[in-house]
Amino acid sequence: MLALNYAFAGLGLGAIAALSGVGLLVTYRATGVFNIAHGAIAMMAAYLFWQLTDEWGLPVWLAALLVLAVIAPAFGVALERVVFRPLQRRHASPAESLVATIGLLVLLLGVAFVVWGAQTRNPSSLFPQRVLHPGSLTLHVDAFADLAVVIVGTGVLAVLLRRTALGTQIRAVVDRRDLAELAGVDADRVAAIGWSIGCVFAALTGILLAAQLSLQPFNLTLVVLETFAMPVIADLTSIPIAIGAGIALGVGQSQMNLWTPSDSQLASIWGALQSNLPVVLLLLALLVRQRLSEARGDAGVTTTLAQRRSAEPSVRRLTLQYTVAAVAMFLPLTLSDVHLRQAQEIPALALIFVSIVAVTGYSGQISLGQAGYAGLGALFFAKASVGTPQLVALLVAALAAGAVGFLTGYPAIRRRGLFLALTTFAVGAFVSRFVFAQPYFTSNVEVHRPSLFGLSLQGDRAFYMFELAMLAIAFLVTYNLRAGALGRSLIAIRDSEQGARSVGVDARALKVLIFTVSAMLAGLGGALLAQQAGSFEPSSFDPLEASLPWFAVVIVFGADSAVAAVVGAAFVVLVNGVTGQDNAYLVAVGLLAAFLGRLPGGAAELARRTVEWVLTPTALMRHYARRQPPARPGIALSPGGRAALERVRGRS
């Protein structure tokens, strides 16, 4: 009977996990976009529901009706129209759509912090939280209500997708949008409906989940993100499997209370496993699977995302970039001691951002777990610095993080695009939950700067110069990654992995190499970040608070430029320092990343065009000269022939 009571207790969270998984699946199957921002949309809906009920005094039913029937569908339509339709019209890769959802997540997190702050809220429940005791059973009314919502909602959805013309149109648009449009299907309308349905499911997930747990921007969003395990287990195709996996997760997580070990240390490990079971299931599901049934193929980061030109950048432009970066890096040495301590975060963050440039911009592998490598570097440094010279401890931190990157590089051999992004996110979440969040690893951890750098003003300047030296080493590493045959091979893998293999490039070995080098750079940056802060803070390396926003910063400022990574780090520290809030940069970065469809290449590409235009006064003349037909000596072109050549050049 006790086991049955625990099973009933787990129905509520299991039903909510299933609901979240169904919403992700519906959005993905209807639009071809895996919505990383699903959790952020759920969080915003929960905050709106709390604002309407607890702050403005609206009845619960009316607030739920407004959020679920008006705000959420309208937000879905706006997303399709403003964010994702421009990407679709210029035939953007799935990787760009994935980055747009990450930008949307970062933007919504920033808005939540600006409007409601970071304090925890306790919103009203959509259903009465009563407990019934028929005999020896304990039944939670809200848990069964949540389960009923899942059954009714997915039943209506199944009828819509399988028995109506709209369902047929949705499947047609996902399979071949161009052919569907030729058949007269309004693909934009279908995509808008898909986004509306997905946002309604996300909003309902957030409202139900906030009543079960609590309401805080990062915590609620991450809990929903952990339900990625449901659509992955369902292979991104089967709604019934996603529902069954969600309910089984909730019931199983509750049943684990029956088998808690008596030993205190084992009980602590068992408790960590129980509370983080969704992360474990997500990682296992991704590692076991050899592939995912992706809606639009298996595309990685393309040249559109990296915005790399076929020709090498001019010497004048490179000189200007590195000169500006050098001046910006040495400028903090003129600041006061207080501002200099804040500026010490820039080189450390820049090292981590450069590691993302190496793995994403140079080789086209989407890595959403860089904060895990950085945190491991910080933790290994703190552990190794006890009784060991700090400089040696830094080397140990970089090598240890590189070893973890080497191990996680092997799953990346056969994974690209969405599959790789989810795998690296799961690895980062696993490290965060089972290493950084466990007192066994992080208690009594002390972080000290190298002994030759004291805490005085002179010591702060010396430490900053040491950080610049480490950043210079990172630039040297990335330069060698781009130069010669190695750089050409990495570019070939990024542009077309199959094409690179066909010309003899060993893509497997290069993928492992780039993950290892990237992890070493991130580990070194994490160790410097911990030294700058003077302590190891697990939240500084959380996958949601760090990995996803950092990735968005790198994409916005230039995925293929180490100099742009430094600019991005300076932007983050400057905005946070001016506003006095640690997450103030999220709004600006989220806006730029979410609207990647309207500004391909982000801020970096805009800056590049401006710099080239300024440095090349005759650019306008050459631009028009390139549009003229080629002149060949001894051949006279007729007006018709010249027009034909112009049409051919225009098509090419």
Secondary structure, 3 states (H helix, E strand, C coil): CHHHHHHHHCHHHHHHHHHHHHHHHHHHHHHCCCCCCHHHHHHHHHHHHHHHHHHCCCCHHHHHHHHHHHHHHHHHHHHHHHHHHHHHHCCCCHHHHHHHHHHHHHHHHHHHHHHHCCCCECCCCCCCCCEECCCCCCEEHHHHHHHHHHHHHHHHHHHHHHHCHHHHHHHHHHHCHHHHHHCCCCHHHHHHHHHHHHHHHHHHHHHHHHHHCCECHHHHHHHHHHHHHHHHHCCCCCHHHHHHHHHHHHHHHHHHHHHCCCCHHHHHHHHHHHHCHHHHHHHHHHHHCCCCCCCCCCCCCCHHHHCCCCCCCCHHHHHHHHHHHHHHHHHHHHCCHHHHHHHCHHHHHHHHHHHHHHHHHCCCCCCCCHHHHHHHHHHHHHHHCCCCCHHHHHHHHHHHHHHHHHHHHCCCCCCCHHHHHHHHHHHHHHHHHHHHCCHHHHCCCCCCCCCCCCCCHHHHHHHHHHHHHHHHHHHHHHHHHHCHHHHHHHHHHHHCHHHHHHCCCCHHHHHHHHHHHHHHHHHHHHHHHHHHHCCCCHHHHCHHHHHHHHHHHHHHHCCCCHHHHHHHHHHHHHHHHHHCCCCCHHHHHHHHHHCCCCCCCHHHHHHHHHHHHHHCCCHHHHHHHHCCCCCCCCCCCCHHHHHHHHHHHHHC
